[in-house]
Amino acid sequence: MTRYSRRSLLQAGTLFAGTAAIGFPSIVSGQTEKIKIGHLTPLTGFLGALGAYAQLGIRMAEEEINQAGGVMGRQIDVTSEDSVNPATAATKAQRMLEQDGATVLMGEINSASALTIMQVAERNKRLYMQIGARSDALRGKNCNRYTFHVDIPSTVMVNAVGKALVRDNMMKDKKFYTLTADYIFGHDLARAAKSFFDANGGKIIGDELVATDVTDFSPYLLKIRQSKPDVVCSNLAGNQVTNLIKQYAEFDLPYPIVGFNLNTADAWAAGDGNLSGTWPTVWYHTLDVPTSRTFVANFIKKNGKPPENHAWIEYVSLKMMAQAMNETKSTDTDKLIAYFEKETQFDILKGRKGYFRSWDHQLMQEAYPFTVKAKGQAKDKWDMLELGAAIPGPNESLESIALTKEQNPCSM
């Protein structure tokens, strides 16, 4: 071998080694790089207790998915942060997409914060699975192509409880006094409630807007005592409900109280014997479905307590997202949207599978009214609620309690 040819060979070898060191590992890295998901939920403020359960639920799903091989053979990496308020939520969502490399956004409970995240998703043309916010407006006049909604909206909750009130002769010709959370979700809930009252013979004789940081309900309870309604109705959210229920019991008012919104963490916090009446829920840990029982058992083993409904909904949401990515073999926004818009069915640990409606991106699913067990009947502090039959019934369309196209102003 000549000196020249040897030098050429050595140079070529060096070049190949450099390519191997720089180029090939980057290809391997690209194939094994984690799929990053940006997750926002309130961990402080009046919804903080719910957000804590939301984190537990999505973390459990993340661990199970990764232990089973991940998504398309890649591990998923959920970055979860406190959304704090609408402005902060929007800032963090933008950073997650721009700087953290998130492929999709997920989460939220506060409807006002969810709206700002939806705007970020639309501006960046990236998918946002809006999990726990319930305002009708989000999937109505503010809907957009890039957002899918998992939790039941305001109208569904009102219909679930309202039908039970009609059944129990607690609606027609009855006088209602309502307390409403003073932000987008509460306003939506109050509008849906008024529509149901008007259609079914109920009459509102008083409605109070309550700031989300209010903890003392005595001024409102004194007004209720003076008004003498037939039924008191809560359109509140988060720990507002807990504080109201505790103080309502202390005032010993004789009027039955019902509500169109309640999360089970807030019900548990109210304490045995304080909560009463009929309320709605999207899921409860005593639901007698095999897959739900397995989820509950695993959650209790891991966390030492049963899952609240926000733990369940975050868990199934990440499982749905993983299914979509695996079946499309992609994290591409347009491909994922098309997959969900096919109205693909998902196991959501209920008696019936759910699907996202193509034209407003709302998950169609069962809801449940529940009543409260009498004091002393609960086996433990988490066993205070008695689920009613699923709504819609087994022979009814899942869309029978949802807004129709004519009622919903969503336009994409």
SELOVEX-699546 format. One record per atom (N, C-alpha, C): x, y, z. Coordinates in steps of 0.2 Angstrom, whole numbers, padded with zeros to 4 digits, always signed. Example, Ala and Ser with C-alpha at 12.3 -4.5 7.8 and 13.67 -1.06 7.14 Angstrom:
// SELOVEX-699546
+0066-0028+0039 +0062-0022+0039 +0066-0016+0039 +0064-0011+0035 +0068-0005+0036 +0064+0000+0039 
//
This chain:
// SELOVEX-699546
+0004-0006+0000 +0000+0000+0000 +0004+0006+0000 +0003+0011-0005 +0007+0017-0005 +0005+0022+0001 +0010+0026+0002 +0009+0031+0008 +0003+0035+0006 +0002+0037+0000 -0004+0041-0002 -0011+0038+0000 -0011+0031-0003 -0017+0028-0002 -0018+0026+0005 -0013+0025+0009 -0014+0023+0016 -0017+0030+0019 -0014+0036+0018 -0017+0042+0021 -0024+0043+0019 -0026+0041+0013 -0032+0042+0010 -0037+0038+0014 -0035+0031+0015 -0039+0027+0019 -0040+0029+0026 -0034+0031+0029 -0035+0034+0036 -0040+0040+0037 -0039+0044+0032 -0044+0050+0032 -0051+0048+0031 -0052+0043+0026 -0059+0041+0025 -0061+0037+0032 -0057+0033+0035 -0059+0030+0041 -0061+0035+0046 -0057+0041+0047 -0058+0046+0052 -0065+0049+0050 -0066+0050+0044 -0072+0054+0042 -0078+0049+0043 -0077+0042+0042 -0083+0038+0044 -0084+0038+0051 -0078+0038+0055 -0079+0038+0063 -0083+0044+0065 -0081+0050+0062 -0085+0056+0064 -0092+0055+0062 -0093+0053+0056 -0100+0052+0054 -0104+0047+0059 -0101+0042+0061 -0104+0037+0066 -0105+0041+0073 -0100+0045+0075 -0101+0048+0081 -0106+0053+0081 -0107+0057+0075 -0111+0063+0075 -0118+0061+0072 -0118+0058+0066 -0124+0057+0062 -0128+0051+0064 -0125+0045+0065 -0129+0039+0066 -0132+0039+0073 -0129+0041+0078 -0132+0042+0085 -0138+0046+0085 -0138+0052+0081 -0143+0056+0080 -0149+0053+0077 -0148+0048+0073 -0154+0044+0070 -0157+0040+0075 -0152+0036+0078 -0155+0032+0084 -0159+0036+0089 -0156+0042+0091 -0159+0046+0096 -0166+0048+0094 -0166+0050+0087 -0173+0052+0084 -0178+0047+0085 -0176+0040+0085 -0180+0035+0085 -0182+0033+0092 -0178+0035+0097 -0179+0033+0104 -0181+0039+0108 -0181+0045+0105 -0182+0051+0109 -0189+0050+0112 -0190+0053+0118 -0196+0052+0122 -0201+0057+0118 -0208+0055+0119 -0213+0059+0116 -0215+0063+0122 -0214+0070+0121 -0216+0075+0127 -0223+0077+0126 -0226+0077+0132 -0233+0080+0132 -0233+0085+0138 -0236+0091+0136 -0237+0097+0141 -0243+0096+0144 -0243+0096+0151 -0249+0095+0155 -0250+0101+0160 -0256+0104+0160 -0257+0109+0164 -0263+0108+0168 -0263+0109+0175 -0269+0108+0179 -0268+0113+0185 -0273+0115+0188 -0272+0120+0194 -0270+0116+0200 -0265+0118+0203 -0262+0114+0210 -0263+0119+0216 -0265+0125+0215 -0266+0130+0220 -0273+0133+0219 -0276+0137+0224 -0282+0140+0223 -0288+0136+0224 -0294+0138+0222 -0300+0134+0224 -0301+0128+0220 -0297+0126+0215 -0297+0120+0212 -0291+0116+0213 -0287+0118+0218 -0281+0114+0219 -0281+0107+0221 -0286+0105+0225 -0287+0099+0227 -0289+0094+0222 -0293+0097+0217 -0294+0093+0211 -0288+0091+0206 -0284+0097+0206 -0278+0096+0202 -0273+0091+0204 -0273+0091+0211 -0269+0086+0214 -0270+0079+0212 -0277+0077+0212 -0279+0071+0209 -0278+0070+0202 -0279+0075+0198 -0277+0075+0191 -0270+0073+0190 -0265+0076+0193 -0258+0074+0193 -0257+0066+0194 -0261+0064+0200 -0260+0057+0201 -0262+0052+0196 -0268+0054+0193 -0271+0050+0187 -0267+0050+0181 -0264+0056+0179 -0260+0056+0173 -0253+0052+0174 -0251+0053+0180 -0244+0050+0181 -0245+0042+0181 -0250+0040+0184 -0252+0033+0184 -0252+0030+0177 -0256+0034+0173 -0257+0031+0166 -0250+0032+0162 -0246+0037+0163 -0239+0037+0160 -0235+0031+0162 -0235+0029+0168 -0231+0024+0171 -0233+0017+0167 -0240+0016+0167 -0242+0010+0164 -0241+0010+0157 -0241+0015+0153 -0240+0015+0146 -0233+0014+0145 -0228+0017+0148 -0221+0016+0148 -0219+0009+0149 -0222+0006+0155 -0220-0001+0157 -0222-0006+0151 -0228-0004+0148 -0230-0008+0142 -0227-0007+0136 -0221-0003+0136 -0217-0002+0129 -0218+0005+0126 -0222+0009+0130 -0223+0016+0127 -0227+0017+0121 -0226+0022+0117 -0230+0024+0112 -0225+0023+0105 -0227+0019+0101 -0223+0018+0095 -0216+0016+0097 -0215+0012+0102 -0209+0010+0105 -0205+0015+0108 -0208+0021+0109 -0204+0027+0113 -0208+0028+0119 -0204+0030+0124 -0207+0032+0131 -0210+0039+0130 -0215+0040+0134 -0219+0046+0134 -0216+0050+0141 -0216+0056+0140 -0213+0061+0146 -0218+0066+0147 -0222+0066+0152 -0227+0071+0154 -0224+0076+0158 -0224+0082+0156 -0222+0088+0160 -0228+0091+0163 -0229+0091+0169 -0235+0093+0173 -0233+0099+0177 -0237+0105+0176 -0236+0111+0180 -0243+0114+0182 -0242+0118+0187 -0248+0122+0190 -0250+0127+0185 -0256+0127+0183 -0258+0132+0178 -0259+0139+0181 -0261+0139+0188 -0261+0145+0192 -0267+0150+0190 -0267+0153+0184 -0273+0157+0182 -0273+0157+0174 -0278+0160+0171 -0278+0160+0164 -0272+0163+0160 -0269+0169+0162 -0263+0172+0159 -0257+0167+0160 -0256+0164+0166 -0250+0160+0167 -0251+0154+0163 -0257+0151+0163 -0258+0145+0159 -0256+0146+0152 -0258+0151+0149 -0257+0153+0142 -0249+0153+0141 -0246+0157+0145 -0238+0158+0145 -0235+0151+0145 -0237+0147+0150 -0234+0140+0151 -0235+0136+0145 -0241+0136+0142 -0243+0132+0136 -0239+0134+0131 -0238+0140+0129 -0233+0142+0124 -0226+0140+0125 -0224+0140+0131 -0217+0138+0132 -0216+0131+0131 -0221+0127+0133 -0221+0120+0133 -0220+0118+0125 -0224+0121+0121 -0223+0120+0114 -0217+0122+0111 -0215+0128+0112 -0209+0132+0109 -0202+0129+0112 -0202+0128+0118 -0195+0127+0121 -0195+0120+0124 -0200+0117+0127 -0200+0110+0130 -0201+0105+0125 -0203+0106+0119 -0204+0101+0113 -0210+0097+0114 -0215+0100+0118 -0221+0096+0118 -0225+0095+0112 -0227+0088+0110 -0230+0087+0104 -0238+0089+0105 -0241+0088+0111 -0248+0090+0112 -0248+0093+0119 -0254+0096+0120 -0255+0099+0126 -0261+0095+0129 -0261+0094+0136 -0267+0091+0139 -0268+0094+0146 -0274+0093+0148 -0276+0095+0155 -0281+0101+0156 -0281+0103+0162 -0284+0109+0164 -0291+0107+0167 -0293+0111+0172 -0300+0111+0176 -0303+0117+0175 -0300+0123+0176 -0303+0129+0176 -0305+0131+0169 -0311+0133+0168 -0313+0134+0161 -0310+0141+0158 -0309+0146+0162 -0306+0152+0160 -0298+0150+0158 -0295+0146+0161 -0288+0144+0159 -0288+0140+0153 -0293+0135+0153 -0294+0131+0147 -0295+0135+0141 -0298+0140+0141 -0300+0144+0135 -0293+0148+0133 -0289+0150+0137 -0283+0153+0135 -0278+0148+0132 -0278+0142+0135 -0274+0136+0132 -0277+0134+0125 -0283+0134+0124 -0286+0133+0118 -0284+0138+0112 -0283+0144+0114 -0281+0149+0110 -0274+0148+0108 -0269+0146+0112 -0262+0144+0111 -0262+0139+0106 -0266+0133+0107 -0266+0128+0103 -0268+0129+0096 -0273+0133+0095 -0275+0135+0089 -0270+0140+0085 -0267+0144+0089 -0262+0149+0086 -0256+0145+0083 -0254+0140+0087 -0248+0135+0085 -0250+0129+0081 -0257+0128+0080 -0259+0123+0076 -0257+0116+0079 -0258+0116+0085 -0256+0109+0089 -0262+0107+0093 -0262+0100+0094 -0268+0097+0097 -0268+0099+0105 -0274+0100+0107 -0275+0101+0114 -0281+0096+0117 -0279+0092+0121 -0285+0088+0124 -0287+0091+0130 -0292+0094+0130 -0295+0098+0136 -0299+0093+0140 -0296+0092+0146 -0298+0086+0150 -0304+0088+0155 -0303+0093+0159 -0308+0093+0165 -0312+0100+0166 -0311+0104+0161 -0315+0110+0161 -0322+0109+0158 -0328+0112+0161 -0334+0110+0159 -0339+0115+0156 -0336+0121+0155 -0340+0127+0152 -0343+0125+0145 -0349+0126+0144 -0352+0125+0137 -0349+0129+0132 -0347+0135+0134 -0344+0140+0129 -0338+0137+0126 -0334+0133+0129 -0328+0130+0127 -0329+0126+0121 -0334+0122+0121 -0336+0117+0115 -0342+0120+0111 -0343+0127+0112 -0348+0130+0109 -0345+0136+0105 -0347+0142+0107 -0345+0148+0103 -0337+0148+0102 -0333+0146+0107 -0326+0146+0107 -0323+0140+0105 -0326+0135+0102 -0323+0129+0100 -0318+0130+0094 -0313+0126+0094 -0308+0126+0088 -0306+0119+0086 -0304+0119+0080 -0302+0112+0077 -0297+0109+0081 -0293+0112+0085 -0287+0109+0088 -0288+0106+0095 -0294+0107+0097 -0296+0106+0104 -0301+0100+0105 -0300+0095+0109 -0305+0090+0110 -0307+0090+0118 -0313+0089+0119 -0315+0090+0126 -0318+0083+0129 -0315+0082+0135 -0316+0075+0138 -0322+0075+0143 -0322+0080+0148 -0327+0080+0153 -0333+0082+0151 -0339+0080+0155 -0345+0082+0153 -0346+0090+0154 -0350+0093+0149 -0351+0100+0149 -0357+0102+0154 -0357+0108+0155 -0362+0111+0159 -0369+0108+0158 -0371+0108+0152 -0378+0106+0150 -0380+0099+0152 -0375+0095+0151 -0375+0088+0152 -0376+0087+0160 -0373+0090+0164 -0373+0090+0171 -0380+0092+0173 -0382+0098+0171 -0389+0100+0172 -0394+0095+0170 -0394+0092+0164 -0399+0087+0162 -0399+0081+0167 -0393+0079+0169 -0392+0073+0173 -0396+0074+0179 -0395+0080+0183 -0398+0081+0189 -0405+0083+0188 -0406+0087+0183 -0413+0090+0182 -0418+0084+0180 -0416+0079+0177 -0421+0074+0175 -0423+0070+0182 -0418+0069+0186 -0419+0066+0193 -0424+0071+0197 -0423+0077+0197 -0428+0082+0200 -0435+0081+0198 -0435+0081+0191 -0442+0080+0188 -0445+0074+0190 -0441+0068+0190 -0444+0062+0192 -0446+0062+0199 -0443+0066+0204 -0444+0066+0211 -0449+0072+0213 -0452+0075+0208 -0457+0080+0209 -0454+0086+0212 -0448+0088+0211 -0445+0093+0214 -0443+0099+0209 -0447+0099+0204 -0445+0104+0198 -0452+0109+0197 -0457+0106+0195 -0463+0110+0192 -0466+0114+0198 -0467+0120+0197 -0470+0125+0202 -0465+0126+0208 -0459+0124+0208 -0455+0124+0214 -0451+0131+0213 -0450+0134+0219 -0446+0140+0219 -0438+0139+0221 -0434+0141+0216 -0427+0139+0217 -0423+0146+0219 -0418+0145+0224 -0413+0150+0225 -0406+0147+0223 -0403+0151+0219 -0397+0148+0216 -0390+0152+0218 -0385+0149+0219 -0378+0152+0220 -0374+0150+0215 -0371+0155+0212 -0367+0154+0205 -0360+0156+0206 -0355+0152+0204 -0348+0154+0204 -0347+0160+0199 -0344+0165+0201 -0343+0171+0196 -0337+0170+0192 -0337+0166+0187 -0332+0165+0181 -0336+0161+0176 -0332+0160+0170 -0335+0158+0164 -0339+0151+0165 -0337+0147+0169 -0340+0140+0170 -0347+0141+0174 -0346+0145+0180 -0352+0146+0184 -0358+0150+0180 -0356+0155+0175 -0361+0158+0171 -0364+0153+0166 -0360+0149+0163 -0363+0144+0159 -0368+0139+0162 -0366+0137+0168 -0370+0133+0172 -0376+0136+0174 -0376+0142+0176 -0382+0146+0177 -0387+0146+0171 -0384+0148+0166 -0388+0148+0160 -0391+0142+0158 -0388+0136+0158 -0390+0130+0157 -0396+0128+0162 -0395+0130+0168 -0400+0128+0174 -0406+0132+0172 -0405+0139+0171 -0411+0143+0169 -0415+0140+0163 -0412+0138+0158 -0415+0135+0153 -0419+0128+0155 -0416+0124+0159 -0420+0118+0161 -0426+0120+0166 -0425+0125+0170 -0430+0127+0174 -0436+0130+0170 -0435+0134+0165 -0440+0137+0161 -0444+0132+0157 -0440+0126+0155 -0443+0121+0151 -0447+0116+0155 -0446+0116+0162 -0449+0111+0166 -0453+0114+0172 -0454+0120+0172 -0459+0123+0176 -0456+0125+0183 -0449+0126+0183 -0446+0128+0189 -0445+0136+0189 -0445+0139+0195 -0445+0146+0195 -0439+0149+0200 -0434+0153+0197 -0429+0156+0201 -0431+0162+0204 -0431+0162+0211 -0433+0168+0215 -0427+0172+0217 -0421+0169+0216 -0415+0173+0218 -0409+0169+0215 -0404+0173+0213 -0397+0171+0211 -0392+0175+0213 -0387+0172+0216 -0381+0176+0219 -0375+0174+0215 -0371+0179+0213 -0364+0178+0210 -0359+0178+0216 -0355+0172+0216 -0351+0171+0222 -0344+0171+0219 -0339+0176+0221 -0332+0176+0219 -0329+0169+0221 -0324+0167+0217 -0321+0161+0218 -0317+0161+0225 -0315+0166+0227 -0311+0166+0234 -0315+0167+0240 -0322+0167+0239 -0326+0168+0245 -0326+0161+0249 -0325+0162+0256 -0325+0157+0260 -0331+0157+0265 -0334+0163+0267 -0339+0164+0271 -0346+0165+0268 -0350+0160+0268 -0356+0160+0265 -0362+0162+0269 -0361+0165+0275 -0366+0167+0280 -0371+0172+0277 -0368+0177+0273 -0373+0183+0270 -0378+0180+0265 -0375+0175+0261 -0380+0172+0256 -0385+0167+0260 -0383+0164+0265 -0387+0159+0268 -0393+0163+0272 -0391+0169+0275 -0396+0173+0278 -0401+0175+0273 -0399+0177+0267 -0404+0179+0261 -0408+0173+0260 -0405+0167+0259 -0409+0161+0258 -0415+0160+0263 -0413+0161+0269 -0418+0160+0275 -0423+0165+0274 -0422+0171+0272 -0427+0176+0271 -0432+0175+0265 -0429+0172+0260 -0433+0171+0254 -0437+0165+0254 -0435+0160+0258 -0440+0154+0259 -0441+0150+0253 -0436+0148+0249 -0437+0144+0243 -0439+0137+0244 -0441+0134+0239 -0443+0127+0240 -0436+0122+0239 -0432+0125+0235 -0425+0121+0234 -0420+0126+0233 -0414+0125+0236 -0408+0129+0235 -0403+0125+0230 -0401+0128+0226 -0397+0125+0220 -0390+0128+0220 -0385+0124+0220 -0378+0126+0219 -0375+0126+0212 -0373+0132+0209 -0369+0132+0203 -0362+0134+0204 -0359+0131+0210 -0353+0133+0212 -0347+0128+0210 -0341+0129+0211 -0336+0125+0209 -0330+0124+0214 -0327+0119+0214 -0321+0117+0218 -0323+0118+0226 -0318+0121+0230 -0319+0121+0237 -0325+0126+0239 -0327+0130+0234 -0333+0134+0235 -0339+0129+0238 -0340+0123+0234 -0345+0119+0236 -0344+0116+0243 -0338+0114+0244 -0336+0111+0251 -0338+0116+0257 -0336+0123+0256 -0337+0128+0261 -0345+0129+0261 -0348+0129+0256 -0356+0130+0256 -0359+0124+0260 -0357+0118+0258 -0361+0112+0261 -0360+0112+0269 -0353+0113+0271 -0352+0113+0278 -0356+0119+0282 -0356+0125+0279 -0360+0130+0282 -0367+0130+0282 -0370+0127+0276 -0377+0125+0275 -0379+0121+0281 -0375+0115+0282 -0377+0111+0288 -0377+0114+0295 -0372+0119+0296 -0372+0123+0302 -0378+0127+0303 -0380+0130+0297 -0386+0134+0298 -0393+0131+0299 -0392+0124+0297 -0398+0120+0298 -0404+0122+0295 -0404+0124+0288 -0409+0127+0284 -0414+0121+0282 -0420+0122+0282 -0425+0117+0281 -0426+0115+0273 -0423+0119+0269 -0424+0118+0262 -0419+0113+0259 -0422+0109+0255 -0417+0104+0252 -0412+0107+0247 -0406+0105+0247 -0401+0108+0243 -0399+0103+0238 -0398+0105+0231 -0396+0101+0226 -0390+0105+0222 -0387+0102+0217 -0382+0105+0214 -0381+0103+0207 -0379+0107+0202 -0377+0105+0196 -0370+0104+0194 -0366+0104+0199 -0359+0103+0198 -0356+0101+0205 -0352+0095+0205 -0349+0093+0211 -0343+0088+0209 -0337+0089+0212 -0332+0084+0211 -0331+0080+0217 -0330+0074+0217 -0330+0070+0223 -0325+0072+0228 -0319+0075+0226 -0315+0077+0232 -0318+0082+0236 -0322+0087+0233 -0325+0092+0237 -0331+0089+0241 -0334+0084+0238 -0339+0080+0242 -0336+0077+0248 -0330+0073+0247 -0327+0070+0253 -0325+0075+0258 -0323+0081+0256 -0320+0086+0261 -0326+0089+0265 -0332+0088+0262 -0338+0091+0266 -0339+0088+0273 -0337+0081+0273 -0338+0077+0279 -0344+0074+0280 -0344+0068+0283 -0350+0064+0284 -0356+0067+0287 -0362+0067+0284 -0368+0070+0287 -0369+0077+0285 -0365+0080+0281 -0366+0087+0279 -0369+0088+0272 -0366+0084+0268 -0369+0084+0261 -0376+0080+0260 -0380+0083+0256 -0387+0080+0255 -0389+0082+0248 -0395+0079+0246 -0397+0081+0240 -0395+0077+0234 -0397+0079+0228 -0395+0076+0222 -0390+0080+0218 -0385+0077+0215 -0379+0080+0212 -0377+0076+0206 -0373+0079+0201 -0371+0075+0195 -0363+0073+0196 -0362+0068+0193 -0354+0066+0192 -0353+0062+0186 -0347+0063+0184 -0345+0060+0177 -0342+0053+0178 -0340+0051+0185 -0338+0044+0186 -0337+0044+0194 -0338+0038+0197 -0336+0037+0204 -0333+0030+0205 -0329+0030+0210 -0325+0024+0211 -0328+0018+0213 -0335+0018+0214 -0339+0012+0216 -0342+0009+0210 -0341+0012+0204 -0344+0010+0198 -0343+0003+0197 -0348-0001+0195 -0347-0008+0195 -0346-0011+0188 -0340-0009+0185 -0338-0011+0179 -0331-0014+0180 -0330-0020+0177 -0323-0023+0178 -0317-0019+0177 -0316-0016+0172 -0310-0012+0170 -0310-0006+0175 -0315-0003+0177 -0315+0002+0182 -0313+0000+0189 -0315-0006+0191 -0313-0009+0197 -0306-0011+0197 -0303-0013+0192 -0296-0014+0191 -0292-0008+0192 -0294-0002+0189 -0291+0004+0189 -0291+0006+0197 -0297+0006+0200 -0298+0008+0207 -0293+0004+0211 -0293-0002+0211 -0288-0006+0215 -0281-0005+0214 -0279-0003+0208 -0272-0002+0207 -0270+0005+0209 -0275+0010+0209 -0274+0017+0211 -0274+0017+0219 -0278+0013+0222 -0278+0012+0230 -0271+0009+0232 -0269+0004+0228 -0263+0001+0230 -0257+0006+0230 -0257+0010+0225 -0252+0015+0223 -0252+0021+0228 -0258+0023+0229 -0259+0030+0233 -0262+0030+0240 -0264+0024+0242 -0267+0023+0248 -0274+0026+0249 -0277+0028+0244 -0284+0031+0244 -0287+0030+0237 -0294+0030+0236 -0297+0029+0230 -0296+0035+0225 -0297+0034+0219 -0296+0039+0214 -0303+0044+0214 -0302+0050+0214 -0307+0055+0213 -0308+0056+0205 -0314+0059+0203 -0316+0059+0196 -0310+0062+0192 -0307+0067+0194 -0301+0070+0190 -0295+0065+0189 -0294+0061+0194 -0289+0056+0193 -0291+0051+0188 -0297+0049+0188 -0300+0044+0183 -0300+0048+0176 -0302+0054+0175 -0303+0057+0169 -0296+0058+0165 -0291+0060+0170 -0284+0061+0167 -0281+0055+0165 -0282+0049+0169 -0280+0043+0167 -0282+0040+0160 -0289+0041+0159 -0292+0038+0153 -0290+0043+0147 -0289+0049+0148 -0287+0054+0143 -0280+0052+0140 -0275+0051+0145 -0269+0049+0142 -0269+0043+0138 -0273+0038+0141 -0274+0031+0137 -0277+0032+0130 -0281+0037+0130 -0284+0038+0123 -0279+0041+0119 -0275+0046+0121 -0270+0049+0117 -0265+0044+0115 -0263+0040+0119 -0258+0035+0118 -0261+0030+0112 -0267+0028+0113 -0270+0024+0108 -0270+0027+0101 -0272+0034+0101 -0272+0037+0095 -0265+0038+0091 -0260+0039+0095 -0253+0039+0093 -0251+0032+0090 -0253+0027+0094 -0251+0020+0092 -0254+0018+0085 -0260+0020+0085 -0264+0017+0079 -0263+0021+0073 -0261+0028+0074 -0260+0032+0068 -0252+0032+0066 -0248+0029+0071 -0241+0028+0071 -0238+0035+0070 -0241+0040+0073 -0239+0047+0072 -0240+0051+0078 -0237+0057+0079 -0239+0062+0084 -0241+0068+0080 -0242+0068+0073 -0244+0073+0069 -0251+0076+0071 -0251+0082+0071 -0258+0085+0073 -0263+0083+0069 -0263+0084+0062 -0268+0083+0058 -0270+0075+0058 -0265+0071+0058 -0267+0064+0059 -0271+0062+0065 -0269+0065+0070 -0272+0064+0077 -0279+0066+0077 -0280+0072+0074 -0287+0075+0073 -0291+0071+0069 -0289+0069+0063 -0293+0064+0059 -0295+0058+0063 -0290+0055+0067 -0292+0049+0070 -0297+0050+0075 -0297+0055+0079 -0302+0057+0084 -0309+0058+0080 -0308+0062+0075 -0315+0064+0071 -0318+0058+0068 -0315+0053+0067 -0318+0047+0064 -0323+0044+0069 -0323+0047+0075 -0327+0044+0081 -0325+0037+0083 -0319+0037+0083 -0316+0030+0086 -0318+0029+0093 -0320+0023+0095 -0322+0022+0101 -0317+0020+0106 -0317+0022+0112 -0312+0021+0118 -0315+0018+0124 -0311+0014+0127 -0313+0011+0133 -0312+0016+0139 -0317+0019+0142 -0316+0024+0147 -0318+0022+0154 -0318+0015+0154 -0319+0012+0161 -0326+0013+0163 -0331+0013+0158 -0338+0014+0160 -0342+0008+0156 -0348+0008+0158 -0352+0002+0155 -0352+0003+0147 -0352+0009+0144 -0352+0010+0137 -0346+0014+0135 -0343+0012+0129 -0337+0016+0127 -0339+0023+0125 -0334+0027+0125 -0335+0034+0123 -0332+0036+0116 -0334+0041+0113 -0331+0043+0107 -0332+0051+0106 -0327+0054+0103 -0327+0061+0102 -0332+0063+0096 -0337+0067+0097 -0341+0069+0092 -0337+0073+0086 -0338+0072+0080 -0334+0075+0075 -0335+0082+0074 -0341+0085+0075 -0342+0092+0074 -0341+0097+0079 -0340+0095+0086 -0339+0099+0091 -0333+0096+0096 -0331+0090+0094 -0325+0087+0098 -0327+0086+0105 -0333+0085+0107 -0335+0083+0113 -0335+0076+0114 -0332+0073+0120 -0333+0066+0121 -0340+0064+0123 -0343+0059+0119 -0350+0057+0121 -0349+0051+0126 -0352+0052+0132 -0351+0047+0137 -0357+0047+0142 -0357+0042+0146 -0362+0042+0151 -0361+0047+0157 -0366+0049+0160 -0365+0053+0166 -0370+0050+0171 -0370+0052+0178 -0373+0049+0183 -0376+0054+0188 -0382+0054+0190 -0384+0058+0196 -0382+0054+0202 -0381+0057+0208 -0380+0053+0214 -0384+0056+0220 -0385+0052+0225 -0388+0055+0231 -0383+0053+0236 -0384+0056+0242 -0379+0055+0248 -0382+0050+0253 -0377+0045+0255 -0379+0041+0260 -0381+0044+0267 -0385+0041+0271 -0387+0044+0277 -0381+0044+0282 -0380+0048+0286 -0375+0049+0291 -0374+0042+0295 -0368+0039+0295 -0367+0033+0298 -0367+0027+0294 -0369+0028+0288 -0370+0022+0283 -0364+0021+0279 -0359+0025+0278 -0353+0025+0274 -0348+0020+0278 -0345+0016+0274 -0340+0011+0276 -0334+0015+0278 -0332+0020+0275 -0326+0025+0276 -0328+0032+0273 -0323+0036+0274 -0324+0043+0272 -0325+0044+0265 -0324+0039+0261 -0324+0040+0254 -0331+0036+0251 -0335+0033+0255 -0340+0029+0254 -0347+0033+0255 -0347+0039+0253 -0353+0043+0255 -0358+0044+0250 -0357+0042+0244 -0361+0043+0238 -0364+0037+0236 -0371+0038+0233 -0374+0032+0230 -0376+0034+0223 -0373+0030+0218 -0374+0032+0211 -0381+0030+0209 -0384+0034+0205 -0390+0032+0202 -0388+0029+0195 -0394+0027+0191 -0393+0024+0185 -0390+0029+0180 -0386+0026+0175 -0382+0030+0170 -0387+0033+0166 -0385+0040+0164 -0389+0044+0160 -0385+0045+0154 -0387+0044+0148 -0393+0041+0145 -0394+0034+0147 -0400+0031+0147 -0401+0024+0148 -0398+0020+0143 -0398+0013+0144 -0394+0009+0139 -0397+0008+0132 -0404+0010+0131 -0407+0010+0125 -0407+0017+0122 -0404+0022+0125 -0404+0029+0122 -0397+0031+0119 -0397+0035+0114 -0391+0037+0111 -0387+0041+0117 -0380+0041+0116 -0376+0045+0121 -0377+0052+0120 -0379+0054+0114 -0380+0061+0112 -0387+0064+0115 -0391+0060+0118 -0398+0062+0119 -0398+0067+0125 -0393+0068+0129 -0392+0073+0134 -0387+0079+0132 -0384+0078+0126 -0380+0083+0124 -0383+0089+0120 -0380+0094+0119 -0383+0100+0115 -0383+0097+0108 -0388+0099+0104 -0388+0097+0097 -0385+0102+0093 -0384+0101+0086 -0381+0106+0082 -0385+0112+0082 -0391+0112+0082 -0395+0118+0082 -0394+0122+0089 -0393+0119+0094 -0392+0122+0100 -0385+0124+0102 -0380+0121+0098 -0373+0123+0100 -0370+0127+0094 -0368+0133+0096 -0365+0138+0091 -0358+0136+0088 -0355+0130+0090 -0349+0128+0088 -0348+0128+0080 -0343+0132+0077 -0342+0132+0070 -0334+0131+0069 -0332+0126+0066 -0325+0125+0065 -0323+0127+0058 
//
